[in-house]
Amino acid sequence: LCGRLLSFQNAGGGFSWLKGGPSSPVVTAAVLEYLAVLDRKGLSTDVPELKTAAERAVRYLDRCCFSPDRLAGWAGGISLQQYLYIRSMYGDLPLEEKLSRK
C-alpha cells in the first residue's frame, strides 16, 4: 500500500489524483494529513520512505502557497487556513530560506 501511495508522488514533491497526473495541492494536503496521523500513531516508523515523501510534499505545499501565481481554492488550490493546518503538523521542518524572506 505504501509503495502504491508513493507512486502517486511527482518529482516536485506533490501528489496527484492519478498516477502520472499533475500534482494537486488538495491531494498533497490530504496525503500529508494521513501521513501525520500514521506518524503520531507510530505506524510509519517501519517505512522510512514515508518520512522522505512527507518532507518533499511539505516543500511542495510551501512552494505552492508562497508562489506569486498560487491557485485560489476554487481553482484547485488550498486556502491559507488549510495550509497552516497541514503545516502545523510538520513544525519540525523549517521554511526554505528563499521562501521565508518573501
MOPAC internal coordinates of N, CA, C and O (Angstrom, degrees):
PM7 1SCF
backbone

  N    0.0000 0     0.00 0     0.00 0    0    0    0
  C    1.4500 1     0.00 0     0.00 0    1    0    0
  C    1.5284 1   110.60 1     0.00 0    2    1    0
  O    1.2310 1   120.16 1   137.89 1    3    2    1
  N    1.3225 1   117.30 1   -42.11 1    3    2    1
  C    1.4657 1   120.03 1  -179.77 1    5    3    2
  C    1.5190 1   110.54 1   -63.84 1    6    5    3
  O    1.2310 1   120.48 1   138.54 1    7    6    5
  N    1.3271 1   116.68 1   -41.46 1    7    6    5
  C    1.4616 1   120.35 1   178.63 1    9    7    6
  C    1.5167 1   111.54 1   -61.64 1   10    9    7
  O    1.2310 1   120.54 1   140.34 1   11   10    9
  N    1.3053 1   116.57 1   -39.66 1   11   10    9
  C    1.4656 1   120.11 1   178.59 1   13   11   10
  C    1.5353 1   110.29 1   -66.15 1   14   13   11
  O    1.2310 1   120.44 1   136.12 1   15   14   13
  N    1.3313 1   116.76 1   -43.88 1   15   14   13
  C    1.4599 1   120.11 1   178.18 1   17   15   14
  C    1.5262 1   110.24 1   -60.09 1   18   17   15
  O    1.2310 1   120.39 1   133.19 1   19   18   17
  N    1.3128 1   116.86 1   -46.81 1   19   18   17
  C    1.4658 1   120.94 1  -178.12 1   21   19   18
  C    1.5219 1   112.08 1   -64.85 1   22   21   19
  O    1.2310 1   120.08 1   155.59 1   23   22   21
  N    1.3258 1   117.44 1   -24.41 1   23   22   21
  C    1.4668 1   119.97 1   179.22 1   25   23   22
  C    1.5325 1   111.88 1   -70.21 1   26   25   23
  O    1.2310 1   120.32 1   167.07 1   27   26   25
  N    1.3337 1   116.99 1   -12.93 1   27   26   25
  C    1.4640 1   121.38 1   178.33 1   29   27   26
  C    1.5319 1   111.90 1   -92.20 1   30   29   27
  O    1.2310 1   120.61 1   179.80 1   31   30   29
  N    1.3352 1   116.43 1    -0.20 1   31   30   29
  C    1.4671 1   119.58 1   178.35 1   33   31   30
  C    1.5213 1   109.15 1   -89.10 1   34   33   31
  O    1.2310 1   121.05 1   -49.29 1   35   34   33
  N    1.3159 1   115.59 1   130.71 1   35   34   33
  C    1.4620 1   121.10 1  -179.66 1   37   35   34
  C    1.5280 1   111.11 1   -88.77 1   38   37   35
  O    1.2310 1   121.06 1    -9.45 1   39   38   37
  N    1.3105 1   115.58 1   170.55 1   39   38   37
  C    1.4626 1   121.80 1  -177.10 1   41   39   38
  C    1.5260 1   112.45 1   -57.98 1   42   41   39
  O    1.2310 1   119.89 1   147.61 1   43   42   41
  N    1.3199 1   117.81 1   -32.39 1   43   42   41
  C    1.4616 1   121.62 1  -179.87 1   45   43   42
  C    1.5161 1   114.20 1   -78.38 1   46   45   43
  O    1.2310 1   119.99 1   176.68 1   47   46   45
  N    1.3338 1   117.62 1    -3.32 1   47   46   45
  C    1.4592 1   122.15 1   177.72 1   49   47   46
  C    1.5101 1   115.27 1   102.98 1   50   49   47
  O    1.2310 1   120.14 1   160.50 1   51   50   49
  N    1.3438 1   117.34 1   -19.50 1   51   50   49
  C    1.4556 1   120.77 1  -179.41 1   53   51   50
  C    1.5193 1   112.38 1   -79.69 1   54   53   51
  O    1.2310 1   121.34 1   -22.17 1   55   54   53
  N    1.3225 1   115.03 1   157.83 1   55   54   53
  C    1.4639 1   121.41 1   176.19 1   57   55   54
  C    1.5211 1   109.16 1  -102.72 1   58   57   55
  O    1.2310 1   121.01 1   -28.95 1   59   58   57
  N    1.3247 1   115.66 1   151.05 1   59   58   57
  C    1.4642 1   120.69 1  -178.81 1   61   59   58
  C    1.5248 1   110.59 1  -115.91 1   62   61   59
  O    1.2310 1   121.69 1   -18.60 1   63   62   61
  N    1.3369 1   114.37 1   161.40 1   63   62   61
  C    1.4696 1   120.18 1   176.03 1   65   63   62
  C    1.5149 1   110.52 1   -64.45 1   66   65   63
  O    1.2310 1   120.96 1   139.50 1   67   66   65
  N    1.3238 1   115.77 1   -40.50 1   67   66   65
  C    1.4600 1   122.00 1  -177.73 1   69   67   66
  C    1.5169 1   109.18 1  -124.62 1   70   69   67
  O    1.2310 1   120.44 1   -34.74 1   71   70   69
  N    1.3181 1   116.76 1   145.26 1   71   70   69
  C    1.4581 1   120.75 1   179.38 1   73   71   70
  C    1.5312 1   109.63 1   -56.09 1   74   73   71
  O    1.2310 1   120.97 1   -54.09 1   75   74   73
  N    1.3255 1   115.75 1   125.91 1   75   74   73
  C    1.4581 1   120.72 1  -179.99 1   77   75   74
  C    1.5092 1   114.07 1    87.21 1   78   77   75
  O    1.2310 1   120.22 1   175.48 1   79   78   77
  N    1.3334 1   117.19 1    -4.52 1   79   78   77
  C    1.4610 1   120.98 1   179.86 1   81   79   78
  C    1.5228 1   110.85 1   -81.79 1   82   81   79
  O    1.2310 1   120.87 1    -3.62 1   83   82   81
  N    1.3219 1   115.94 1   176.38 1   83   82   81
  C    1.4647 1   119.37 1   179.75 1   85   83   82
  C    1.5330 1   111.00 1   -70.61 1   86   85   83
  O    1.2310 1   121.01 1   -29.97 1   87   86   85
  N    1.3131 1   115.68 1   150.03 1   87   86   85
  C    1.4626 1   120.48 1   177.71 1   89   87   86
  C    1.5201 1   110.55 1   -64.54 1   90   89   87
  O    1.2310 1   121.19 1   -34.71 1   91   90   89
  N    1.3171 1   115.32 1   145.29 1   91   90   89
  C    1.4589 1   121.98 1   179.80 1   93   91   90
  C    1.5276 1   109.12 1  -125.70 1   94   93   91
  O    1.2310 1   120.11 1   -54.30 1   95   94   93
  N    1.3290 1   117.40 1   125.70 1   95   94   93
  C    1.4653 1   118.92 1   175.26 1   97   95   94
  C    1.5336 1   112.43 1   -59.53 1   98   97   95
  O    1.2310 1   120.21 1   145.56 1   99   98   97
  N    1.3170 1   117.21 1   -34.44 1   99   98   97
  C    1.4679 1   121.34 1  -179.50 1  101   99   98
  C    1.5279 1   110.73 1   -65.78 1  102  101   99
  O    1.2310 1   120.57 1   131.25 1  103  102  101
  N    1.3220 1   116.52 1   -48.75 1  103  102  101
  C    1.4700 1   120.70 1   179.40 1  105  103  102
  C    1.5245 1   109.61 1   -64.87 1  106  105  103
  O    1.2310 1   120.64 1   137.17 1  107  106  105
  N    1.3171 1   116.38 1   -42.83 1  107  106  105
  C    1.4596 1   120.23 1  -179.20 1  109  107  106
  C    1.5230 1   110.88 1   -61.09 1  110  109  107
  O    1.2310 1   120.10 1   136.90 1  111  110  109
  N    1.3243 1   117.42 1   -43.10 1  111  110  109
  C    1.4637 1   121.17 1   178.20 1  113  111  110
  C    1.5290 1   110.94 1   -62.43 1  114  113  111
  O    1.2310 1   120.13 1   138.42 1  115  114  113
  N    1.3226 1   117.37 1   -41.58 1  115  114  113
  C    1.4701 1   120.83 1   179.10 1  117  115  114
  C    1.5218 1   110.90 1   -63.78 1  118  117  115
  O    1.2310 1   120.51 1   135.57 1  119  118  117
  N    1.3208 1   116.63 1   -44.43 1  119  118  117
  C    1.4705 1   120.72 1   179.17 1  121  119  118
  C    1.5263 1   109.72 1   -62.85 1  122  121  119
  O    1.2310 1   120.18 1   136.60 1  123  122  121
  N    1.3291 1   117.26 1   -43.40 1  123  122  121
  C    1.4673 1   120.43 1   179.63 1  125  123  122
  C    1.5228 1   111.59 1   -62.21 1  126  125  123
  O    1.2310 1   120.15 1   142.22 1  127  126  125
  N    1.3249 1   117.32 1   -37.78 1  127  126  125
  C    1.4623 1   119.79 1   177.98 1  129  127  126
  C    1.5293 1   110.66 1   -62.47 1  130  129  127
  O    1.2310 1   120.49 1   134.59 1  131  130  129
  N    1.3238 1   116.66 1   -45.41 1  131  130  129
  C    1.4701 1   120.18 1   179.69 1  133  131  130
  C    1.5223 1   111.94 1   -67.78 1  134  133  131
  O    1.2310 1   119.93 1   142.38 1  135  134  133
  N    1.3194 1   117.74 1   -37.62 1  135  134  133
  C    1.4677 1   120.15 1   177.44 1  137  135  134
  C    1.5300 1   110.81 1   -64.84 1  138  137  135
  O    1.2310 1   120.21 1   143.32 1  139  138  137
  N    1.3294 1   117.20 1   -36.68 1  139  138  137
  C    1.4688 1   120.53 1   177.44 1  141  139  138
  C    1.5270 1   110.85 1   -65.45 1  142  141  139
  O    1.2310 1   120.34 1   140.46 1  143  142  141
  N    1.3250 1   116.95 1   -39.54 1  143  142  141
  C    1.4670 1   120.82 1   177.70 1  145  143  142
  C    1.5299 1   109.88 1   -63.95 1  146  145  143
  O    1.2310 1   120.24 1   134.60 1  147  146  145
  N    1.3197 1   117.14 1   -45.40 1  147  146  145
  C    1.4640 1   120.57 1   177.65 1  149  147  146
  C    1.5203 1   110.91 1   -59.01 1  150  149  147
  O    1.2310 1   120.83 1   137.75 1  151  150  149
  N    1.3235 1   116.02 1   -42.25 1  151  150  149
  C    1.4605 1   120.44 1  -179.54 1  153  151  150
  C    1.5256 1   111.33 1   -64.67 1  154  153  151
  O    1.2310 1   120.48 1   135.34 1  155  154  153
  N    1.3361 1   116.69 1   -44.66 1  155  154  153
  C    1.4700 1   120.78 1   178.90 1  157  155  154
  C    1.5256 1   112.04 1   -60.42 1  158  157  155
  O    1.2310 1   120.81 1   146.22 1  159  158  157
  N    1.3195 1   116.06 1   -33.78 1  159  158  157
  C    1.4682 1   120.40 1  -179.48 1  161  159  158
  C    1.5208 1   112.19 1   -86.74 1  162  161  159
  O    1.2310 1   120.49 1  -179.74 1  163  162  161
  N    1.3451 1   116.67 1     0.26 1  163  162  161
  C    1.4641 1   120.55 1   178.78 1  165  163  162
  C    1.5132 1   114.01 1    74.79 1  166  165  163
  O    1.2310 1   120.20 1  -160.19 1  167  166  165
  N    1.3233 1   117.22 1    19.81 1  167  166  165
  C    1.4644 1   120.53 1  -176.07 1  169  167  166
  C    1.5302 1   113.63 1   -94.47 1  170  169  167
  O    1.2310 1   120.22 1   174.84 1  171  170  169
  N    1.3209 1   117.18 1    -5.16 1  171  170  169
  C    1.4654 1   118.76 1  -177.64 1  173  171  170
  C    1.5217 1   112.89 1  -103.60 1  174  173  171
  O    1.2310 1   120.14 1   179.59 1  175  174  173
  N    1.3248 1   117.33 1    -0.41 1  175  174  173
  C    1.4624 1   120.16 1  -174.60 1  177  175  174
  C    1.5289 1   112.73 1   -67.33 1  178  177  175
  O    1.2310 1   120.17 1   155.48 1  179  178  177
  N    1.3209 1   117.28 1   -24.52 1  179  178  177
  C    1.4670 1   120.53 1  -179.28 1  181  179  178
  C    1.5224 1   112.95 1   -81.15 1  182  181  179
  O    1.2310 1   120.24 1   171.22 1  183  182  181
  N    1.3294 1   117.15 1    -8.78 1  183  182  181
  C    1.4706 1   121.21 1  -177.29 1  185  183  182
  C    1.5345 1   108.15 1  -126.18 1  186  185  183
  O    1.2310 1   120.35 1   -93.80 1  187  186  185
  N    1.3475 1   116.93 1    86.20 1  187  186  185
  C    1.4695 1   119.15 1  -177.20 1  189  187  186
  C    1.5298 1   113.15 1   -62.46 1  190  189  187
  O    1.2310 1   119.90 1   158.43 1  191  190  189
  N    1.3176 1   117.79 1   -21.57 1  191  190  189
  C    1.4591 1   120.78 1   178.42 1  193  191  190
  C    1.5235 1   111.72 1   -63.32 1  194  193  191
  O    1.2310 1   120.44 1   153.37 1  195  194  193
  N    1.3427 1   116.76 1   -26.63 1  195  194  193
  C    1.4618 1   120.32 1   179.50 1  197  195  194
  C    1.5247 1   111.34 1   -67.00 1  198  197  195
  O    1.2310 1   120.54 1   142.00 1  199  198  197
  N    1.3284 1   116.56 1   -38.00 1  199  198  197
  C    1.4722 1   119.55 1   178.37 1  201  199  198
  C    1.5252 1   110.20 1   -65.44 1  202  201  199
  O    1.2310 1   120.64 1   136.08 1  203  202  201
  N    1.3210 1   116.39 1   -43.92 1  203  202  201
  C    1.4631 1   120.41 1   178.02 1  205  203  202
  C    1.5187 1   110.78 1   -62.60 1  206  205  203
  O    1.2310 1   120.45 1   137.15 1  207  206  205
  N    1.3251 1   116.75 1   -42.85 1  207  206  205
  C    1.4678 1   121.16 1   179.39 1  209  207  206
  C    1.5253 1   110.50 1   -62.65 1  210  209  207
  O    1.2310 1   120.23 1   138.66 1  211  210  209
  N    1.3367 1   117.17 1   -41.34 1  211  210  209
  C    1.4670 1   120.83 1   179.31 1  213  211  210
  C    1.5225 1   110.53 1   -64.41 1  214  213  211
  O    1.2310 1   119.97 1   136.90 1  215  214  213
  N    1.3085 1   117.66 1   -43.10 1  215  214  213
  C    1.4700 1   120.48 1   178.90 1  217  215  214
  C    1.5220 1   110.85 1   -60.72 1  218  217  215
  O    1.2310 1   120.36 1   136.23 1  219  218  217
  N    1.3215 1   116.92 1   -43.77 1  219  218  217
  C    1.4677 1   120.87 1   178.94 1  221  219  218
  C    1.5283 1   110.57 1   -64.49 1  222  221  219
  O    1.2310 1   120.35 1   141.06 1  223  222  221
  N    1.3376 1   116.94 1   -38.94 1  223  222  221
  C    1.4641 1   121.07 1  -179.27 1  225  223  222
  C    1.5295 1   111.11 1   -68.69 1  226  225  223
  O    1.2310 1   120.09 1   141.65 1  227  226  225
  N    1.3275 1   117.43 1   -38.35 1  227  226  225
  C    1.4699 1   120.58 1   176.98 1  229  227  226
  C    1.5198 1   109.43 1   -62.57 1  230  229  227
  O    1.2310 1   120.28 1   136.27 1  231  230  229
  N    1.3217 1   117.07 1   -43.73 1  231  230  229
  C    1.4728 1   120.66 1   178.39 1  233  231  230
  C    1.5348 1   110.69 1   -60.78 1  234  233  231
  O    1.2310 1   120.84 1   140.65 1  235  234  233
  N    1.3284 1   115.99 1   -39.35 1  235  234  233
  C    1.4723 1   120.19 1   177.19 1  237  235  234
  C    1.5280 1   110.31 1   -61.12 1  238  237  235
  O    1.2310 1   120.47 1   132.17 1  239  238  237
  N    1.3487 1   116.71 1   -47.83 1  239  238  237
  C    1.4702 1   119.69 1   179.73 1  241  239  238
  C    1.5220 1   111.41 1   -63.08 1  242  241  239
  O    1.2310 1   120.47 1   140.26 1  243  242  241
  N    1.3306 1   116.71 1   -39.74 1  243  242  241
  C    1.4682 1   119.91 1   176.35 1  245  243  242
  C    1.5260 1   110.31 1   -56.40 1  246  245  243
  O    1.2310 1   120.83 1   131.85 1  247  246  245
  N    1.3247 1   116.02 1   -48.15 1  247  246  245
  C    1.4704 1   120.07 1  -179.44 1  249  247  246
  C    1.5301 1   110.60 1   -63.13 1  250  249  247
  O    1.2310 1   120.35 1   138.83 1  251  250  249
  N    1.3312 1   116.93 1   -41.17 1  251  250  249
  C    1.4709 1   120.21 1   179.67 1  253  251  250
  C    1.5192 1   111.43 1   -62.09 1  254  253  251
  O    1.2310 1   120.35 1   136.91 1  255  254  253
  N    1.3132 1   116.94 1   -43.09 1  255  254  253
  C    1.4602 1   120.57 1  -173.90 1  257  255  254
  C    1.5165 1   113.45 1   -79.62 1  258  257  255
  O    1.2310 1   119.90 1   160.45 1  259  258  257
  N    1.3122 1   117.80 1   -19.55 1  259  258  257
  C    1.4610 1   120.38 1   179.47 1  261  259  258
  C    1.5226 1   112.59 1  -107.77 1  262  261  259
  O    1.2310 1   120.73 1  -174.04 1  263  262  261
  N    1.3107 1   116.21 1     5.96 1  263  262  261
  C    1.4575 1   120.84 1   179.27 1  265  263  262
  C    1.5245 1   109.84 1   -77.85 1  266  265  263
  O    1.2310 1   119.94 1   -39.63 1  267  266  265
  N    1.3352 1   117.71 1   140.37 1  267  266  265
  C    1.4618 1   119.37 1   178.09 1  269  267  266
  C    1.5309 1   113.05 1   -63.85 1  270  269  267
  O    1.2310 1   120.11 1   156.23 1  271  270  269
  N    1.3190 1   117.40 1   -23.77 1  271  270  269
  C    1.4654 1   120.24 1   179.74 1  273  271  270
  C    1.5279 1   111.22 1  -106.84 1  274  273  271
  O    1.2310 1   120.71 1  -143.32 1  275  274  273
  N    1.3177 1   116.25 1    36.68 1  275  274  273
  C    1.4620 1   122.17 1  -177.52 1  277  275  274
  C    1.5265 1   110.40 1   -63.20 1  278  277  275
  O    1.2310 1   121.03 1   -34.36 1  279  278  277
  N    1.3237 1   115.63 1   145.64 1  279  278  277
  C    1.4645 1   121.38 1  -179.69 1  281  279  278
  C    1.5158 1   111.44 1   -77.76 1  282  281  279
  O    1.2310 1   120.77 1   -40.35 1  283  282  281
  N    1.3105 1   116.12 1   139.65 1  283  282  281
  C    1.4666 1   120.73 1   172.19 1  285  283  282
  C    1.5230 1   108.99 1   -72.79 1  286  285  283
  O    1.2310 1   120.28 1   -21.14 1  287  286  285
  N    1.3339 1   117.07 1   158.86 1  287  286  285
  C    1.4604 1   120.71 1  -179.51 1  289  287  286
  C    1.5136 1   113.33 1   -55.50 1  290  289  287
  O    1.2310 1   120.15 1   139.21 1  291  290  289
  N    1.3135 1   117.31 1   -40.79 1  291  290  289
  C    1.4623 1   120.46 1  -179.10 1  293  291  290
  C    1.5269 1   111.86 1   -71.08 1  294  293  291
  O    1.2310 1   119.81 1   167.31 1  295  294  293
  N    1.3355 1   117.96 1   -12.69 1  295  294  293
  C    1.4654 1   121.11 1  -178.71 1  297  295  294
  C    1.5286 1   112.18 1  -106.91 1  298  297  295
  O    1.2310 1   120.51 1  -165.72 1  299  298  297
  N    1.3281 1   116.64 1    14.28 1  299  298  297
  C    1.4639 1   119.46 1   177.21 1  301  299  298
  C    1.5144 1   114.85 1   105.78 1  302  301  299
  O    1.2310 1   120.24 1  -176.99 1  303  302  301
  N    1.3344 1   117.15 1     3.01 1  303  302  301
  C    1.4566 1   120.72 1   177.32 1  305  303  302
  C    1.5218 1   110.22 1   -92.22 1  306  305  303
  O    1.2310 1   120.83 1     7.54 1  307  306  305
  N    1.3230 1   116.01 1  -172.46 1  307  306  305
  C    1.4598 1   120.54 1   175.30 1  309  307  306
  C    1.5257 1   107.93 1  -121.08 1  310  309  307
  O    1.2310 1   120.94 1   -23.90 1  311  310  309
  N    1.3113 1   115.81 1   156.10 1  311  310  309
  C    1.4625 1   120.71 1  -179.66 1  313  311  310
  C    1.5291 1   109.58 1   -76.56 1  314  313  311
  O    1.2310 1   121.08 1   -14.71 1  315  314  313
  N    1.3174 1   115.55 1   165.29 1  315  314  313
  C    1.4592 1   120.55 1   176.67 1  317  315  314
  C    1.5330 1   109.74 1   -60.82 1  318  317  315
  O    1.2310 1   120.37 1   141.26 1  319  318  317
  N    1.3261 1   116.89 1   -38.74 1  319  318  317
  C    1.4667 1   120.85 1   179.46 1  321  319  318
  C    1.5332 1   110.79 1   -62.79 1  322  321  319
  O    1.2310 1   120.66 1   136.80 1  323  322  321
  N    1.3282 1   116.34 1   -43.20 1  323  322  321
  C    1.4655 1   119.77 1   178.52 1  325  323  322
  C    1.5242 1   110.42 1   -64.20 1  326  325  323
  O    1.2310 1   120.66 1   137.14 1  327  326  325
  N    1.3342 1   116.33 1   -42.86 1  327  326  325
  C    1.4636 1   120.49 1   178.95 1  329  327  326
  C    1.5314 1   110.29 1   -59.91 1  330  329  327
  O    1.2310 1   120.37 1   131.20 1  331  330  329
  N    1.3364 1   116.91 1   -48.80 1  331  330  329
  C    1.4596 1   120.08 1  -177.78 1  333  331  330
  C    1.5250 1   111.87 1   -64.09 1  334  333  331
  O    1.2310 1   120.41 1   143.69 1  335  334  333
  N    1.3230 1   116.82 1   -36.31 1  335  334  333
  C    1.4649 1   120.83 1   176.50 1  337  335  334
  C    1.5276 1   110.32 1   -60.56 1  338  337  335
  O    1.2310 1   120.35 1   129.44 1  339  338  337
  N    1.3189 1   116.93 1   -50.56 1  339  338  337
  C    1.4648 1   120.81 1  -179.77 1  341  339  338
  C    1.5244 1   110.15 1   -66.02 1  342  341  339
  O    1.2310 1   120.67 1   135.90 1  343  342  341
  N    1.3215 1   116.32 1   -44.10 1  343  342  341
  C    1.4744 1   120.13 1  -176.82 1  345  343  342
  C    1.5181 1   111.27 1   -63.64 1  346  345  343
  O    1.2310 1   119.87 1   150.01 1  347  346  345
  N    1.3590 1   117.84 1   -29.99 1  347  346  345
  C    1.4641 1   121.01 1   179.26 1  349  347  346
  C    1.5266 1   111.87 1   -64.64 1  350  349  347
  O    1.2310 1   120.16 1   158.35 1  351  350  349
  N    1.3124 1   117.30 1   -21.65 1  351  350  349
  C    1.4612 1   121.61 1   178.87 1  353  351  350
  C    1.5297 1   111.99 1   -79.00 1  354  353  351
  O    1.2310 1   120.88 1   168.55 1  355  354  353
  N    1.3165 1   115.92 1   -11.45 1  355  354  353
  C    1.4607 1   121.96 1  -176.77 1  357  355  354
  C    1.5252 1   110.18 1  -128.79 1  358  357  355
  O    1.2310 1   120.95 1  -136.23 1  359  358  357
  N    1.3173 1   115.79 1    43.77 1  359  358  357
  C    1.4568 1   121.74 1  -178.17 1  361  359  358
  C    1.5176 1   114.08 1   -62.79 1  362  361  359
  O    1.2310 1   120.39 1   160.45 1  363  362  361
  N    1.3237 1   116.85 1   -19.55 1  363  362  361
  C    1.4652 1   119.95 1   179.07 1  365  363  362
  C    1.5302 1   112.20 1   -75.78 1  366  365  363
  O    1.2310 1   120.04 1   168.69 1  367  366  365
  N    1.3332 1   117.54 1   -11.31 1  367  366  365
  C    1.4682 1   121.36 1   178.13 1  369  367  366
  C    1.5288 1   108.93 1   -98.34 1  370  369  367
  O    1.2310 1   119.84 1   -71.10 1  371  370  369
  N    1.3187 1   117.91 1   108.90 1  371  370  369
  C    1.4694 1   119.22 1  -179.81 1  373  371  370
  C    1.5253 1   111.21 1   -71.19 1  374  373  371
  O    1.2310 1   121.30 1   -22.08 1  375  374  373
  N    1.3277 1   115.12 1   157.92 1  375  374  373
  C    1.4634 1   119.65 1   172.95 1  377  375  374
  C    1.5171 1   108.90 1   -65.37 1  378  377  375
  O    1.2310 1   120.69 1   -34.23 1  379  378  377
  N    1.3146 1   116.29 1   145.77 1  379  378  377
  C    1.4555 1   119.22 1   174.43 1  381  379  378
  C    1.5278 1   108.28 1   -61.91 1  382  381  379
  O    1.2310 1   120.46 1   -33.69 1  383  382  381
  N    1.3090 1   116.72 1   146.31 1  383  382  381
  C    1.4694 1   122.12 1  -176.79 1  385  383  382
  C    1.5269 1   112.25 1   -53.16 1  386  385  383
  O    1.2310 1   120.38 1   135.53 1  387  386  385
  N    1.3356 1   116.89 1   -44.47 1  387  386  385
  C    1.4574 1   119.06 1  -176.90 1  389  387  386
  C    1.5314 1   112.45 1   -67.43 1  390  389  387
  O    1.2310 1   119.87 1   153.17 1  391  390  389
  N    1.3322 1   117.86 1   -26.83 1  391  390  389
  C    1.4619 1   120.60 1   177.87 1  393  391  390
  C    1.5255 1   111.43 1   -80.54 1  394  393  391
  O    1.2310 1   120.39 1   143.52 1  395  394  393
  N    1.3134 1   116.85 1   -36.48 1  395  394  393
  C    1.4617 1   119.90 1  -175.65 1  397  395  394
  C    1.5202 1   112.66 1   -72.11 1  398  397  395
  O    1.2310 1   119.67 1   167.73 1  399  398  397
  N    1.3129 1   118.23 1   -12.27 1  399  398  397
  C    1.4599 1   121.31 1   179.70 1  401  399  398
  C    1.5137 1   113.07 1   -93.98 1  402  401  399
  O    1.2310 1   119.46 1   174.81 1  403  402  401
  N    1.3233 1   118.63 1    -5.19 1  403  402  401
  C    1.4653 1   121.38 1  -178.23 1  405  403  402
  C    1.4920 1   111.00 1   -75.35 1  406  405  403
  O    1.2310 1   120.10 1   180.00 1  407  406  405

